[in-house]
Amino acid sequence: MAIKIILNPIAGRGYGARSESVIRQHLQEAGADFDLVRTAYPGHAVELAQQAYADGFDVIVAAGGDGTAHEVLNGLLVASGAAVNGAIAETMGMLPVGSGSDFAHNVGIPGELKAACDRLTRGHSRLVDVCRVKVDDATPRFFDNTVNVGFGGLVTLEARKIKWVRGMALYLPVVLKTVFLSTPAQMTIEYDDQSMTLRAPMVCVANGAREGGGFFSTPDAQPDDGAFDVCIVRDISRLAMLGLVPHFMDGSHIDRDAVVMARTHHIVITSPDALVAHVDGEMLCTEAHRMEFDVFPQKLRVWC
């Protein structure tokens, strides 16, 4: 295979840059046919993925975190025409060197870098779902893992202020801080034949089980089942929310009275309040009032 690696040097608070020599060494030892290029600015991975597709590379690899994977996904969808004609987007790989790298985990790519490089040269392909979110009147965006409205969006805002740690060491302290900063928004949530209006600290619309570097908000989600898993948290006290945090780390929150779990193919969230949300670990919006979600079953081929 001809492999194009798109490396985000600032992923994982600089771990991306530090990992380049390790990636090159492992792939050279494996005899891989690869070319590696670094991103230089936000959105660059979208452009590099489009160019790599035009250049005929067999596998286009996001070496970074969930944000890098998000950009490469969107670049592949545009370059292949899959965003318009519904074809399968070919073929995306991942080397998890970001702060969370949850999508890579959800499709079975090892977290240890050497093992991930080995999987890139000896793995297999599988088809996974592609998701789309439209915020107000903006152009829709595709995503591979989660959109977290409310709490998760605020966590992402706070996490951007921390420069030197990654993974759970980054997200857990920020989660605990955000418990005492967040104010639940009034939301109307509509899916299938259900409609509920409530104050909700968090709504997670997910294609995969894990987000935030180790929080299993939707522990039963599968990235290839053609449906969203949705986690809705009802308005509860800050102390009760704090008590839920350990349960989100192992997925045991799903039976709690304050939590509603659902599965659907289409969901709409509206609010008179300003909605804050992240998409695949990157900021999506801070003042949204309407968000609409769709899933496209098994429209992305990933190498894992």
Contacts in CASP RR format, 6 or more apart in sequence:
PFRMAT RR
TARGET T0000
AUTHOR 0000-0000-0000
METHOD contacts of the structure
MODEL  1
MAIKIILNPIAGRGYGARSESVIRQHLQEAGADFDLVRTAYPGHAVELAQ
QAYADGFDVIVAAGGDGTAHEVLNGLLVASGAAVNGAIAETMGMLPVGSG
SDFAHNVGIPGELKAACDRLTRGHSRLVDVCRVKVDDATPRFFDNTVNVG
FGGLVTLEARKIKWVRGMALYLPVVLKTVFLSTPAQMTIEYDDQSMTLRA
PMVCVANGAREGGGFFSTPDAQPDDGAFDVCIVRDISRLAMLGLVPHFMD
GSHIDRDAVVMARTHHIVITSPDALVAHVDGEMLCTEAHRMEFDVFPQKL
RVWC
1 32 0 8 1.000
1 33 0 8 1.000
1 58 0 8 1.000
1 59 0 8 1.000
2 33 0 8 1.000
2 34 0 8 1.000
2 35 0 8 1.000
2 56 0 8 1.000
2 57 0 8 1.000
2 58 0 8 1.000
2 59 0 8 1.000
3 27 0 8 1.000
3 32 0 8 1.000
3 33 0 8 1.000
3 34 0 8 1.000
3 35 0 8 1.000
3 57 0 8 1.000
3 58 0 8 1.000
3 59 0 8 1.000
3 60 0 8 1.000
3 61 0 8 1.000
3 120 0 8 1.000
4 34 0 8 1.000
4 35 0 8 1.000
4 37 0 8 1.000
4 48 0 8 1.000
4 52 0 8 1.000
4 55 0 8 1.000
4 57 0 8 1.000
4 59 0 8 1.000
4 60 0 8 1.000
4 61 0 8 1.000
5 23 0 8 1.000
5 27 0 8 1.000
5 34 0 8 1.000
5 35 0 8 1.000
5 36 0 8 1.000
5 37 0 8 1.000
5 61 0 8 1.000
5 63 0 8 1.000
5 95 0 8 1.000
6 37 0 8 1.000
6 39 0 8 1.000
6 45 0 8 1.000
6 48 0 8 1.000
6 49 0 8 1.000
6 52 0 8 1.000
6 60 0 8 1.000
6 61 0 8 1.000
6 62 0 8 1.000
6 63 0 8 1.000
6 68 0 8 1.000
6 72 0 8 1.000
7 16 0 8 1.000
7 19 0 8 1.000
7 20 0 8 1.000
7 23 0 8 1.000
7 36 0 8 1.000
7 37 0 8 1.000
7 38 0 8 1.000
7 39 0 8 1.000
7 63 0 8 1.000
7 64 0 8 1.000
7 95 0 8 1.000
7 97 0 8 1.000
8 16 0 8 1.000
8 38 0 8 1.000
8 39 0 8 1.000
8 45 0 8 1.000
8 62 0 8 1.000
8 63 0 8 1.000
8 64 0 8 1.000
8 65 0 8 1.000
8 67 0 8 1.000
8 68 0 8 1.000
8 97 0 8 1.000
8 98 0 8 1.000
9 16 0 8 1.000
9 17 0 8 1.000
9 20 0 8 1.000
9 38 0 8 1.000
9 39 0 8 1.000
10 16 0 8 1.000
10 17 0 8 1.000
11 63 0 8 1.000
11 64 0 8 1.000
11 65 0 8 1.000
11 67 0 8 1.000
11 68 0 8 1.000
11 97 0 8 1.000
11 98 0 8 1.000
11 99 0 8 1.000
12 64 0 8 1.000
12 65 0 8 1.000
12 97 0 8 1.000
12 98 0 8 1.000
12 99 0 8 1.000
12 100 0 8 1.000
12 166 0 8 1.000
12 167 0 8 1.000
13 99 0 8 1.000
13 162 0 8 1.000
13 163 0 8 1.000
13 164 0 8 1.000
13 165 0 8 1.000
13 166 0 8 1.000
13 170 0 8 1.000
15 97 0 8 1.000
15 98 0 8 1.000
15 166 0 8 1.000
16 63 0 8 1.000
16 64 0 8 1.000
16 97 0 8 1.000
16 98 0 8 1.000
17 38 0 8 1.000
19 63 0 8 1.000
19 95 0 8 1.000
19 97 0 8 1.000
19 113 0 8 1.000
20 36 0 8 1.000
20 38 0 8 1.000
22 113 0 8 1.000
22 114 0 8 1.000
23 36 0 8 1.000
23 63 0 8 1.000
23 95 0 8 1.000
23 113 0 8 1.000
23 117 0 8 1.000
24 36 0 8 1.000
26 113 0 8 1.000
26 114 0 8 1.000
26 117 0 8 1.000
26 118 0 8 1.000
27 34 0 8 1.000
27 117 0 8 1.000
27 120 0 8 1.000
27 121 0 8 1.000
30 117 0 8 1.000
30 118 0 8 1.000
30 121 0 8 1.000
30 122 0 8 1.000
31 121 0 8 1.000
32 120 0 8 1.000
32 121 0 8 1.000
35 57 0 8 1.000
36 63 0 8 1.000
37 48 0 8 1.000
39 45 0 8 1.000
39 48 0 8 1.000
39 68 0 8 1.000
43 71 0 8 1.000
44 71 0 8 1.000
45 62 0 8 1.000
45 68 0 8 1.000
45 71 0 8 1.000
45 72 0 8 1.000
45 75 0 8 1.000
46 71 0 8 1.000
46 72 0 8 1.000
46 74 0 8 1.000
46 75 0 8 1.000
46 78 0 8 1.000
47 75 0 8 1.000
48 72 0 8 1.000
49 60 0 8 1.000
49 71 0 8 1.000
49 72 0 8 1.000
49 74 0 8 1.000
49 75 0 8 1.000
49 76 0 8 1.000
49 79 0 8 1.000
50 75 0 8 1.000
50 76 0 8 1.000
50 78 0 8 1.000
50 79 0 8 1.000
52 60 0 8 1.000
53 60 0 8 1.000
53 75 0 8 1.000
53 76 0 8 1.000
53 79 0 8 1.000
53 80 0 8 1.000
54 79 0 8 1.000
58 91 0 8 1.000
59 91 0 8 1.000
59 92 0 8 1.000
59 93 0 8 1.000
59 120 0 8 1.000
59 303 0 8 1.000
60 72 0 8 1.000
60 76 0 8 1.000
60 91 0 8 1.000
60 92 0 8 1.000
60 93 0 8 1.000
61 72 0 8 1.000
61 92 0 8 1.000
61 93 0 8 1.000
61 94 0 8 1.000
61 95 0 8 1.000
61 120 0 8 1.000
61 303 0 8 1.000
62 68 0 8 1.000
62 69 0 8 1.000
62 71 0 8 1.000
62 72 0 8 1.000
62 73 0 8 1.000
62 92 0 8 1.000
62 93 0 8 1.000
62 94 0 8 1.000
62 95 0 8 1.000
63 94 0 8 1.000
63 95 0 8 1.000
63 97 0 8 1.000
64 94 0 8 1.000
64 95 0 8 1.000
64 96 0 8 1.000
64 97 0 8 1.000
64 98 0 8 1.000
64 101 0 8 1.000
65 96 0 8 1.000
65 97 0 8 1.000
65 98 0 8 1.000
65 99 0 8 1.000
65 100 0 8 1.000
65 101 0 8 1.000
65 104 0 8 1.000
66 98 0 8 1.000
66 100 0 8 1.000
66 101 0 8 1.000
66 102 0 8 1.000
66 103 0 8 1.000
66 145 0 8 1.000
66 280 0 8 1.000
66 281 0 8 1.000
66 282 0 8 1.000
67 280 0 8 1.000
67 281 0 8 1.000
67 282 0 8 1.000
68 98 0 8 1.000
69 92 0 8 1.000
69 94 0 8 1.000
69 103 0 8 1.000
69 104 0 8 1.000
69 144 0 8 1.000
69 145 0 8 1.000
69 280 0 8 1.000
70 143 0 8 1.000
70 144 0 8 1.000
70 279 0 8 1.000
70 280 0 8 1.000
70 281 0 8 1.000
70 282 0 8 1.000
72 92 0 8 1.000
73 89 0 8 1.000
73 92 0 8 1.000
73 130 0 8 1.000
73 142 0 8 1.000
73 143 0 8 1.000
73 144 0 8 1.000
73 300 0 8 1.000
74 141 0 8 1.000
74 142 0 8 1.000
76 82 0 8 1.000
76 89 0 8 1.000
76 90 0 8 1.000
76 92 0 8 1.000
76 300 0 8 1.000
77 83 0 8 1.000
77 89 0 8 1.000
77 130 0 8 1.000
77 142 0 8 1.000
77 300 0 8 1.000
80 87 0 8 1.000
80 89 0 8 1.000
80 90 0 8 1.000
81 87 0 8 1.000
81 89 0 8 1.000
82 88 0 8 1.000
82 89 0 8 1.000
82 130 0 8 1.000
82 299 0 8 1.000
82 300 0 8 1.000
83 142 0 8 1.000
86 296 0 8 1.000
86 299 0 8 1.000
87 299 0 8 1.000
88 127 0 8 1.000
88 298 0 8 1.000
88 299 0 8 1.000
88 300 0 8 1.000
88 301 0 8 1.000
89 130 0 8 1.000
89 299 0 8 1.000
89 300 0 8 1.000
89 301 0 8 1.000
90 301 0 8 1.000
91 125 0 8 1.000
91 301 0 8 1.000
91 302 0 8 1.000
91 303 0 8 1.000
92 300 0 8 1.000
92 301 0 8 1.000
92 302 0 8 1.000
92 303 0 8 1.000
93 109 0 8 1.000
93 120 0 8 1.000
93 302 0 8 1.000
93 303 0 8 1.000
93 304 0 8 1.000
94 101 0 8 1.000
94 103 0 8 1.000
94 104 0 8 1.000
94 107 0 8 1.000
94 109 0 8 1.000
94 116 0 8 1.000
94 302 0 8 1.000
94 304 0 8 1.000
95 104 0 8 1.000
95 109 0 8 1.000
95 113 0 8 1.000
95 116 0 8 1.000
95 117 0 8 1.000
95 120 0 8 1.000
96 104 0 8 1.000
96 105 0 8 1.000
96 109 0 8 1.000
96 111 0 8 1.000
96 113 0 8 1.000
96 116 0 8 1.000
97 113 0 8 1.000
98 166 0 8 1.000
98 167 0 8 1.000
99 159 0 8 1.000
99 166 0 8 1.000
99 167 0 8 1.000
99 170 0 8 1.000
99 171 0 8 1.000
99 213 0 8 1.000
100 166 0 8 1.000
100 167 0 8 1.000
100 171 0 8 1.000
100 212 0 8 1.000
100 213 0 8 1.000
100 214 0 8 1.000
100 281 0 8 1.000
101 111 0 8 1.000
101 213 0 8 1.000
102 145 0 8 1.000
102 146 0 8 1.000
102 208 0 8 1.000
102 210 0 8 1.000
102 211 0 8 1.000
102 212 0 8 1.000
102 213 0 8 1.000
102 214 0 8 1.000
103 144 0 8 1.000
103 145 0 8 1.000
103 208 0 8 1.000
103 223 0 8 1.000
103 280 0 8 1.000
104 111 0 8 1.000
104 116 0 8 1.000
105 111 0 8 1.000
105 210 0 8 1.000
106 145 0 8 1.000
106 207 0 8 1.000
106 208 0 8 1.000
106 209 0 8 1.000
106 210 0 8 1.000
106 221 0 8 1.000
106 223 0 8 1.000
107 126 0 8 1.000
107 128 0 8 1.000
107 223 0 8 1.000
107 302 0 8 1.000
107 304 0 8 1.000
108 304 0 8 1.000
109 116 0 8 1.000
109 119 0 8 1.000
109 304 0 8 1.000
110 116 0 8 1.000
110 119 0 8 1.000
119 304 0 8 1.000
120 303 0 8 1.000
123 303 0 8 1.000
123 304 0 8 1.000
124 303 0 8 1.000
124 304 0 8 1.000
125 301 0 8 1.000
125 302 0 8 1.000
125 303 0 8 1.000
125 304 0 8 1.000
126 224 0 8 1.000
126 301 0 8 1.000
126 302 0 8 1.000
126 304 0 8 1.000
127 224 0 8 1.000
127 298 0 8 1.000
127 299 0 8 1.000
127 300 0 8 1.000
127 301 0 8 1.000
127 302 0 8 1.000
128 144 0 8 1.000
128 207 0 8 1.000
128 223 0 8 1.000
128 224 0 8 1.000
128 298 0 8 1.000
128 300 0 8 1.000
128 302 0 8 1.000
129 207 0 8 1.000
129 223 0 8 1.000
129 224 0 8 1.000
129 225 0 8 1.000
129 226 0 8 1.000
129 295 0 8 1.000
129 296 0 8 1.000
129 297 0 8 1.000
129 298 0 8 1.000
129 299 0 8 1.000
129 300 0 8 1.000
130 142 0 8 1.000
130 144 0 8 1.000
130 295 0 8 1.000
130 296 0 8 1.000
130 299 0 8 1.000
130 300 0 8 1.000
131 142 0 8 1.000
131 143 0 8 1.000
131 144 0 8 1.000
131 147 0 8 1.000
131 205 0 8 1.000
131 207 0 8 1.000
131 228 0 8 1.000
131 293 0 8 1.000
131 294 0 8 1.000
131 295 0 8 1.000
131 296 0 8 1.000
132 140 0 8 1.000
132 141 0 8 1.000
132 142 0 8 1.000
132 143 0 8 1.000
132 293 0 8 1.000
132 294 0 8 1.000
132 295 0 8 1.000
132 296 0 8 1.000
133 140 0 8 1.000
133 141 0 8 1.000
133 143 0 8 1.000
133 147 0 8 1.000
133 205 0 8 1.000
133 279 0 8 1.000
133 284 0 8 1.000
133 291 0 8 1.000
133 292 0 8 1.000
133 293 0 8 1.000
134 140 0 8 1.000
134 141 0 8 1.000
134 291 0 8 1.000
134 292 0 8 1.000
135 141 0 8 1.000
135 277 0 8 1.000
135 284 0 8 1.000
135 285 0 8 1.000
135 288 0 8 1.000
135 290 0 8 1.000
135 291 0 8 1.000
136 285 0 8 1.000
136 288 0 8 1.000
136 289 0 8 1.000
136 290 0 8 1.000
141 279 0 8 1.000
141 284 0 8 1.000
143 207 0 8 1.000
143 279 0 8 1.000
143 280 0 8 1.000
144 207 0 8 1.000
144 223 0 8 1.000
144 280 0 8 1.000
144 300 0 8 1.000
145 206 0 8 1.000
145 207 0 8 1.000
145 208 0 8 1.000
145 211 0 8 1.000
145 223 0 8 1.000
145 280 0 8 1.000
145 281 0 8 1.000
146 204 0 8 1.000
146 205 0 8 1.000
146 206 0 8 1.000
146 207 0 8 1.000
146 208 0 8 1.000
146 211 0 8 1.000
146 217 0 8 1.000
146 218 0 8 1.000
146 278 0 8 1.000
146 279 0 8 1.000
146 280 0 8 1.000
146 281 0 8 1.000
147 204 0 8 1.000
147 205 0 8 1.000
147 206 0 8 1.000
147 277 0 8 1.000
147 278 0 8 1.000
147 279 0 8 1.000
147 280 0 8 1.000
147 284 0 8 1.000
147 291 0 8 1.000
147 293 0 8 1.000
148 155 0 8 1.000
148 156 0 8 1.000
148 202 0 8 1.000
148 203 0 8 1.000
148 204 0 8 1.000
148 205 0 8 1.000
148 211 0 8 1.000
148 217 0 8 1.000
148 277 0 8 1.000
148 278 0 8 1.000
149 187 0 8 1.000
149 202 0 8 1.000
149 203 0 8 1.000
149 204 0 8 1.000
149 205 0 8 1.000
149 269 0 8 1.000
149 275 0 8 1.000
149 276 0 8 1.000
149 277 0 8 1.000
149 291 0 8 1.000
150 182 0 8 1.000
150 184 0 8 1.000
150 185 0 8 1.000
150 200 0 8 1.000
150 201 0 8 1.000
150 202 0 8 1.000
150 203 0 8 1.000
150 275 0 8 1.000
150 276 0 8 1.000
150 277 0 8 1.000
151 178 0 8 1.000
151 182 0 8 1.000
151 201 0 8 1.000
151 202 0 8 1.000
151 233 0 8 1.000
152 178 0 8 1.000
152 202 0 8 1.000
152 204 0 8 1.000
152 276 0 8 1.000
152 277 0 8 1.000
152 278 0 8 1.000
153 276 0 8 1.000
153 277 0 8 1.000
153 278 0 8 1.000
153 283 0 8 1.000
153 284 0 8 1.000
154 178 0 8 1.000
154 181 0 8 1.000
154 182 0 8 1.000
154 276 0 8 1.000
155 171 0 8 1.000
155 174 0 8 1.000
155 175 0 8 1.000
155 178 0 8 1.000
155 212 0 8 1.000
155 278 0 8 1.000
156 278 0 8 1.000
156 281 0 8 1.000
156 282 0 8 1.000
156 283 0 8 1.000
157 276 0 8 1.000
157 283 0 8 1.000
157 286 0 8 1.000
158 174 0 8 1.000
158 177 0 8 1.000
158 178 0 8 1.000
158 181 0 8 1.000
159 170 0 8 1.000
159 171 0 8 1.000
159 174 0 8 1.000
160 283 0 8 1.000
162 170 0 8 1.000
162 174 0 8 1.000
167 212 0 8 1.000
167 213 0 8 1.000
167 214 0 8 1.000
168 213 0 8 1.000
168 214 0 8 1.000
171 212 0 8 1.000
171 213 0 8 1.000
171 214 0 8 1.000
171 215 0 8 1.000
175 215 0 8 1.000
175 245 0 8 1.000
176 242 0 8 1.000
176 245 0 8 1.000
179 238 0 8 1.000
179 241 0 8 1.000
179 242 0 8 1.000
179 245 0 8 1.000
180 238 0 8 1.000
182 201 0 8 1.000
184 199 0 8 1.000
184 200 0 8 1.000
184 201 0 8 1.000
184 235 0 8 1.000
185 199 0 8 1.000
185 200 0 8 1.000
185 271 0 8 1.000
185 273 0 8 1.000
185 274 0 8 1.000
185 275 0 8 1.000
186 197 0 8 1.000
186 198 0 8 1.000
186 199 0 8 1.000
186 271 0 8 1.000
186 272 0 8 1.000
186 273 0 8 1.000
187 197 0 8 1.000
187 198 0 8 1.000
187 199 0 8 1.000
187 200 0 8 1.000
187 203 0 8 1.000
187 269 0 8 1.000
187 270 0 8 1.000
187 271 0 8 1.000
187 273 0 8 1.000
187 275 0 8 1.000
188 195 0 8 1.000
188 196 0 8 1.000
188 197 0 8 1.000
188 269 0 8 1.000
188 270 0 8 1.000
188 271 0 8 1.000
189 195 0 8 1.000
189 196 0 8 1.000
189 197 0 8 1.000
189 198 0 8 1.000
189 200 0 8 1.000
189 203 0 8 1.000
189 232 0 8 1.000
189 267 0 8 1.000
189 268 0 8 1.000
189 269 0 8 1.000
190 267 0 8 1.000
190 268 0 8 1.000
190 269 0 8 1.000
190 270 0 8 1.000
191 230 0 8 1.000
191 262 0 8 1.000
191 264 0 8 1.000
191 266 0 8 1.000
191 267 0 8 1.000
191 268 0 8 1.000
192 264 0 8 1.000
192 266 0 8 1.000
194 262 0 8 1.000
196 232 0 8 1.000
196 260 0 8 1.000
198 234 0 8 1.000
198 235 0 8 1.000
199 234 0 8 1.000
199 235 0 8 1.000
200 232 0 8 1.000
200 233 0 8 1.000
200 234 0 8 1.000
200 235 0 8 1.000
201 233 0 8 1.000
201 234 0 8 1.000
201 235 0 8 1.000
201 236 0 8 1.000
201 241 0 8 1.000
202 231 0 8 1.000
202 232 0 8 1.000
202 233 0 8 1.000
203 230 0 8 1.000
203 231 0 8 1.000
203 232 0 8 1.000
203 233 0 8 1.000
203 269 0 8 1.000
204 211 0 8 1.000
204 217 0 8 1.000
204 218 0 8 1.000
204 230 0 8 1.000
204 231 0 8 1.000
205 228 0 8 1.000
205 230 0 8 1.000
205 267 0 8 1.000
205 293 0 8 1.000
206 217 0 8 1.000
206 218 0 8 1.000
206 221 0 8 1.000
206 228 0 8 1.000
206 229 0 8 1.000
206 230 0 8 1.000
206 231 0 8 1.000
207 221 0 8 1.000
207 223 0 8 1.000
207 228 0 8 1.000
207 229 0 8 1.000
207 295 0 8 1.000
208 218 0 8 1.000
208 221 0 8 1.000
208 222 0 8 1.000
208 223 0 8 1.000
208 229 0 8 1.000
209 216 0 8 1.000
209 218 0 8 1.000
209 219 0 8 1.000
209 220 0 8 1.000
209 221 0 8 1.000
209 222 0 8 1.000
209 229 0 8 1.000
210 216 0 8 1.000
210 217 0 8 1.000
211 217 0 8 1.000
211 281 0 8 1.000
212 281 0 8 1.000
214 249 0 8 1.000
215 248 0 8 1.000
215 249 0 8 1.000
216 248 0 8 1.000
216 249 0 8 1.000
216 250 0 8 1.000
216 251 0 8 1.000
217 231 0 8 1.000
217 248 0 8 1.000
217 251 0 8 1.000
218 229 0 8 1.000
218 230 0 8 1.000
218 231 0 8 1.000
218 261 0 8 1.000
219 250 0 8 1.000
219 251 0 8 1.000
219 254 0 8 1.000
220 229 0 8 1.000
220 254 0 8 1.000
220 261 0 8 1.000
221 228 0 8 1.000
221 229 0 8 1.000
224 297 0 8 1.000
224 298 0 8 1.000
225 297 0 8 1.000
226 265 0 8 1.000
226 295 0 8 1.000
226 297 0 8 1.000
226 298 0 8 1.000
227 263 0 8 1.000
227 264 0 8 1.000
227 265 0 8 1.000
227 295 0 8 1.000
228 263 0 8 1.000
228 264 0 8 1.000
228 265 0 8 1.000
228 267 0 8 1.000
228 293 0 8 1.000
228 295 0 8 1.000
229 261 0 8 1.000
229 262 0 8 1.000
229 263 0 8 1.000
230 260 0 8 1.000
230 261 0 8 1.000
230 262 0 8 1.000
230 263 0 8 1.000
230 264 0 8 1.000
230 267 0 8 1.000
231 253 0 8 1.000
231 254 0 8 1.000
231 259 0 8 1.000
231 260 0 8 1.000
231 261 0 8 1.000
232 259 0 8 1.000
232 260 0 8 1.000
232 261 0 8 1.000
232 262 0 8 1.000
233 241 0 8 1.000
233 244 0 8 1.000
233 258 0 8 1.000
233 259 0 8 1.000
233 260 0 8 1.000
234 258 0 8 1.000
234 259 0 8 1.000
234 260 0 8 1.000
236 244 0 8 1.000
236 258 0 8 1.000
240 258 0 8 1.000
244 253 0 8 1.000
244 256 0 8 1.000
244 258 0 8 1.000
244 259 0 8 1.000
247 253 0 8 1.000
247 256 0 8 1.000
253 259 0 8 1.000
254 261 0 8 1.000
265 294 0 8 1.000
265 295 0 8 1.000
266 292 0 8 1.000
266 293 0 8 1.000
266 294 0 8 1.000
266 295 0 8 1.000
267 292 0 8 1.000
267 293 0 8 1.000
268 290 0 8 1.000
268 291 0 8 1.000
268 292 0 8 1.000
268 293 0 8 1.000
269 275 0 8 1.000
269 290 0 8 1.000
269 291 0 8 1.000
269 292 0 8 1.000
270 289 0 8 1.000
270 290 0 8 1.000
270 291 0 8 1.000
271 288 0 8 1.000
271 289 0 8 1.000
271 290 0 8 1.000
272 289 0 8 1.000
273 289 0 8 1.000
274 286 0 8 1.000
274 287 0 8 1.000
274 288 0 8 1.000
274 289 0 8 1.000
275 285 0 8 1.000
275 287 0 8 1.000
275 288 0 8 1.000
275 289 0 8 1.000
275 291 0 8 1.000
276 285 0 8 1.000
276 286 0 8 1.000
276 287 0 8 1.000
276 288 0 8 1.000
277 283 0 8 1.000
277 284 0 8 1.000
277 285 0 8 1.000
277 288 0 8 1.000
277 291 0 8 1.000
278 284 0 8 1.000
285 291 0 8 1.000
END
